[in-house]
Amino acid sequence: IMVAFIVFYLGYLSFYPRTSPELDRARKNLIQPLFLYGIASYLGFGFFAWITDMLLCDTVSQFFFGGLFLHSLWHLGAAIGSWCGIFAILAVREEFHGQPPPQLTWLCAGLLPCISISAS
């Protein structure tokens, strides 16, 4: 239930228009990409690997490290999705407290999003 709440809450915050242009810009440039990338990581990458592993377990286990390859991809997708969710929550928190919006940067050749929060 908590996961569903977080997903729907972040989805709401990602797409709900704000009154301030600065907050709207932070939403479009930071919260929305983190939310969409996190959902894509969970569903498009992790869930696909998990379903493939479940449906083709006997076949896959003969070729890829005894079936651990797709299982590890599921964990990687879930980890990146959680990573994005945590950063989206931090960005919303900074916005709520009136801080300047964090900056979105990409690590690992553009595969891993990260935010930088200014200390004030």
PLY file of the C-alpha trace (Angstrom):
ply
format ascii 1.0
element vertex 120
property float x
property float y
property float z
element edge 119
property int vertex1
property int vertex2
end_header
0.00 0.00 0.00
2.87 2.35 0.81
4.49 1.75 -2.59
1.20 2.51 -4.38
0.83 5.70 -2.36
4.36 6.84 -3.25
3.87 6.06 -6.95
0.56 7.89 -7.17
1.78 10.79 -5.04
4.92 11.29 -7.13
2.88 10.92 -10.29
0.51 13.60 -9.05
3.40 15.91 -8.18
5.08 15.24 -11.52
2.15 16.30 -13.65
0.14 18.72 -11.49
0.74 22.32 -12.63
1.92 24.75 -9.99
1.14 28.44 -9.67
4.74 29.65 -9.72
6.76 29.49 -12.97
9.88 28.54 -10.97
8.11 25.60 -9.33
6.61 24.58 -12.65
10.06 24.65 -14.24
11.48 22.51 -11.41
8.63 20.05 -11.87
9.14 19.74 -15.62
12.96 19.63 -15.52
13.50 17.56 -12.40
10.58 15.76 -10.77
8.87 14.62 -13.96
12.00 13.09 -15.56
12.93 11.32 -12.32
9.43 9.91 -11.96
9.20 8.73 -15.57
12.71 7.26 -15.57
12.00 5.45 -12.29
8.74 3.97 -13.58
10.43 2.97 -16.84
13.21 1.31 -14.87
10.78 -0.67 -12.73
8.33 -1.65 -15.45
10.27 -1.52 -18.69
13.50 -3.01 -17.44
13.06 -4.79 -14.12
9.55 -6.17 -14.53
10.29 -7.35 -18.07
13.39 -9.21 -16.85
11.44 -10.75 -13.97
8.53 -11.91 -16.18
10.95 -13.34 -18.74
12.80 -15.14 -15.96
9.55 -16.56 -14.56
8.12 -17.67 -17.91
11.32 -19.04 -19.41
13.07 -20.20 -16.26
14.02 -23.66 -17.54
15.31 -22.36 -20.86
17.12 -19.33 -19.49
18.77 -21.23 -16.64
20.67 -23.36 -19.16
22.36 -20.36 -20.77
22.84 -17.45 -18.37
24.61 -18.30 -15.12
21.95 -20.74 -13.95
19.10 -18.22 -14.28
20.75 -15.57 -12.12
21.34 -13.19 -15.02
17.74 -12.05 -15.48
17.12 -12.12 -11.74
20.02 -9.72 -11.24
18.63 -7.47 -14.00
15.34 -7.35 -12.09
17.19 -6.18 -8.99
19.11 -3.60 -11.02
15.86 -2.21 -12.50
14.23 -2.08 -9.07
17.28 -0.40 -7.55
17.42 2.31 -10.23
13.66 2.87 -9.90
13.99 3.23 -6.13
16.99 5.54 -6.61
14.87 7.81 -8.85
11.95 7.74 -6.40
14.17 8.81 -3.51
15.62 11.68 -5.50
12.15 12.76 -6.65
10.99 12.84 -3.02
14.07 14.90 -2.08
13.35 17.34 -4.91
9.73 17.71 -3.76
10.95 18.27 -0.20
13.31 21.03 -1.32
10.48 22.62 -3.30
8.15 22.43 -0.29
10.69 24.15 1.98
11.21 26.98 -0.49
14.78 26.04 -1.34
16.21 26.56 -4.81
15.40 23.58 -7.02
18.11 20.90 -7.16
20.02 20.35 -10.38
19.60 17.08 -12.28
22.80 15.46 -13.52
23.40 12.08 -15.13
26.13 9.66 -14.04
27.47 6.45 -15.60
27.25 7.59 -19.23
23.77 9.04 -18.76
22.20 5.94 -17.21
21.94 6.99 -13.57
20.25 10.26 -12.57
21.50 12.24 -9.61
20.52 15.55 -8.06
22.67 18.20 -6.43
21.11 20.18 -3.60
22.56 23.56 -2.71
23.49 23.92 0.94
21.81 26.89 2.57
0 1
1 2
2 3
3 4
4 5
5 6
6 7
7 8
8 9
9 10
10 11
11 12
12 13
13 14
14 15
15 16
16 17
17 18
18 19
19 20
20 21
21 22
22 23
23 24
24 25
25 26
26 27
27 28
28 29
29 30
30 31
31 32
32 33
33 34
34 35
35 36
36 37
37 38
38 39
39 40
40 41
41 42
42 43
43 44
44 45
45 46
46 47
47 48
48 49
49 50
50 51
51 52
52 53
53 54
54 55
55 56
56 57
57 58
58 59
59 60
60 61
61 62
62 63
63 64
64 65
65 66
66 67
67 68
68 69
69 70
70 71
71 72
72 73
73 74
74 75
75 76
76 77
77 78
78 79
79 80
80 81
81 82
82 83
83 84
84 85
85 86
86 87
87 88
88 89
89 90
90 91
91 92
92 93
93 94
94 95
95 96
96 97
97 98
98 99
99 100
100 101
101 102
102 103
103 104
104 105
105 106
106 107
107 108
108 109
109 110
110 111
111 112
112 113
113 114
114 115
115 116
116 117
117 118
118 119
